[in-house]
Amino acid sequence: MSRRKFLKTSALGVGGILLAKCVSGAEDKNIVEEKVVAKTTNKPIVISTWNHGLAANNTAWEILSTGGNALDAVEAGVRVTESDAKNRSVGLGGNPDREGKVTLDACIMNHENECGAVAFLQDIEHPISVARKVMEDTPHVMLVGKGAYDFAIEKGFEHKDLLTPEAKADWIKWKESEAQKKPEINSENHDTIGMLAMDADGNISGSCTTSGWAYKLHGRVGDSPIIGAGLFVDNEVGGACATGMGEAVIRIAGSATVVELMRQGRSPKEACKEAVERIIKKHKDIKGLQVGFLAINKNGEVGGHSVYAGFNYAQKDNATEEMKDAAYEMEW
């Protein structure tokens, strides 16, 4: 071998060795970074919208803290709110539509992107559990109206009158007032509970359930049962849910938008804020138009944001059990 060829070969060999070390070092660095992320991931964790989320979170936490999965947790958690007759925006005791009928919407989604939903469902106390049955027992994603009711009865759910005397009295009072021209969505008319949870295995699931906009037109369905609007989960990225004026959320595919913004690198807070800004930009008149988004990413980081002040959410994990006020764009 000539001296020139020897030097050339040797240089390539040394370069290869150095490159291999650089690559190996990069791989080692990635491994270390992955281990750091794994150690700092906040899990298990559950978050949900509004004050009623505290009680819902406690039930979800009973499952998460004992090694249970996120899907069971988000179903069990919001069932608490669905059965709370004092809550006027979800399930039993929810405010009826303008015809005096309590109609319910709900959806659920797991870490494998399986999902189920029901809309315009009447006389069934737990629409979230019916939604899960749709996901697990049918090839469909959504059932509505009488079809959803018949399916629920077939699956063993009981018929139940959901209109409480208190809600009926308020409806009668509303019918006699000028307010019936345009019911208001504000911080006192929450209209939903959305819940997101990550279990000890790092898997995320979400649920959303509501009796909808009080005194709405009979047959109206909002964002809450719509996958991608009221709720969306991508286990590679995180999950998001929405509350407030459902029509506005649907127009921007709100929860899917938040998740995609997190995929692009935004934090949950940043993603929710950008989605809210998009809501504002897409509507000529935002007077009284309240929307709030809540999100969680794979590291267990949480964030929320709303159009107007007043949106809050409950968080429970190994170190936290509290209500948090979300950031907002404007005062009422």
C-alpha positions, 0 to 999 in steps of 0.5 A: 500500500502506498504512503498516500493511500495508507494516510487516506485510508487511515484518515477515513478510518479515524473519521469513521471512529470519531463519527461513530463516537459522535453518533453513539454519544448522541444516542447516549444523550437521547437515552439520558434525556428520555430517562430524565423525561420519564422521571419528571413526567407528572403521572398519574394525573387527572384534570377536569373543567369547573368546580364540579371537577373536584368531586369528579377528580376524587373518584377518578383518582381512586382508580388512578392511584391504585394502578387503574387505567385512564379510561376507567378513571375518566368514565367513573369521574364524570359519572359523579357529575352526571348524577349530581341533581344540583348541577344544572349543566350535566345529566340528572337535574340539567336544564332542559331545552325550550320544550322542557326536555333534558337532552344529553350529549357525551363522548369518550376517547382512549389512548388507542384513538378508539372513541364513542359518543351519544347525542340528543339522548333522553331519559338515561342518567349516564350518557358517558357510559352509553358512549363507552358501550358505543365505542366497545360494542359497535363498529360506530362512533356516534349514536343519536336520539331514539337510536341511542336511547334504544341501544342504551336500554338494550345494554341494560341502562334504566329509563329515568326522568331527568327533569327535576322539580327545581329545573322544571320550575326554572324552565317555566320561569324562563318561558315567561321571561324575555330571556328566552330570546337568547339564553346566555352562556357565561361563567354561571352556565358552564354547560359541560364537564370535560375530563382528561387523565394520564395513568401510571403507564403514561396512557391518556384518555378523556371524557366529556358530558353535558346537558347542553345549552340551557333552553336550546332549540329542541334537537340542538347538539353542541361540541361535547359529543363531537370527537375533535371538537369537545374532546380529542386525545392523541397518546403520542402528544396529549389531550384536550377538551372544551367548554362554553359555546359549542358552536364556536368550538365546532367551527375551529375543531377546537380540541383537535386544534389544541392537540395539533398545536401541542404536536407542533411544540406548544405547551398546553397553555400556549396551545389553549391560548392560540385556539382561543385567539383563533375563536376570537378571530373567526367570529365577528361578534364575540359578545357573551361568547365564552369558550374555554380549553383545557389540555394536558401533554405527555409530560403531565403538563397542564394548561387552560385558557378562555375567551372571558374571565371565569373559567377554572379547572380542577387538578389532582395528582400526587402533589396537587389537589386544587382549583386553578383559574385559567388565563383569559383574553378579556373581562366580561 
